[in-house]
Amino acid sequence: MKTRLYLARHGETLWNRTRRLQGQLDSELTDLGNLQSAQIADELVTKNIQLIISSPLGRAVKSATICQKN
C-alpha cells in the first residue's frame, strides 16, 4: 500500500496581504484566501483524500474546512 502526502499552505489572510508577520497570531482569510482554498480542493477532488490534518490556528482550520467540503 502506498501513502501519499499532499501539503498545502493556508489561503491568503488579511495580514499576508499587508506583508505583516503572523507567527502564532491569527487573521482572517481574505476572499482570495477562500478562493485559493477552494481551488486546492478542486485540484485534489479525484485524489481520494482520507484525512486532513491542520494547525489549530483559525486560518489553517478555515482552509482545511473549505478543502473538506469539496
N, C-alpha and C positions, 0 to 999 in steps of 0.2 A: 504494500500500500504506500502510495506517495502522499506526502504532506506538502502543500504549497502555502506560503505566507505572502499576503499582499499587504503592503504598508502604504498608508496614506496619511497625509497631514490634514489637520482640520482646515475648514474653509476660512476665507479671509474674515478678519474681525475688524471692529472699529479701530482698535489700536494698531493693527497691521497696516491699515490704510494710512495712518499718520506716522508710521515707522517708529512707534513707541514700543519699547520692550515690555513684555508682559510677565515673563517668568511664571511664577505660581499665581499671579493675579489673573483676573479674567475680564474679558469684554465680550460683548455680543457679536454673533456673526452678522455680517452685512448681507444685503440682498445678494451680492456677488458670492459671498461665502456660502449661502444657502444653495445657490445655483451650482457652485463648484461641488458641493457635497452630493447633490442630485446627479451631476454628471459622472461622478465616481460610481455611484450606484448603478447608473445606466451602463457603464463600461463593464461592471462586474456581474451583471444580472445573469449571465449564462455560465458563471464560474462555480455555481453550486456552493456558495459560501455557507458554512455551517455554524460559524462562531465569529462574533465581532467583539473585540476587546478594545477598550479605550481608557484613556486617562480619566480620572474623576472630574477634571475641570469642565466647566459648562460648555466651552467652545468645542471640546473634543466629544463630549456626550451628545451635544446637539448634532454635530456632523455624523456621528455613528448612528444616531436615531434616524436621520434622514436616509442614510445608506440602508438601514434595516428595513425601511418601509417599501423599498423597491424590490 
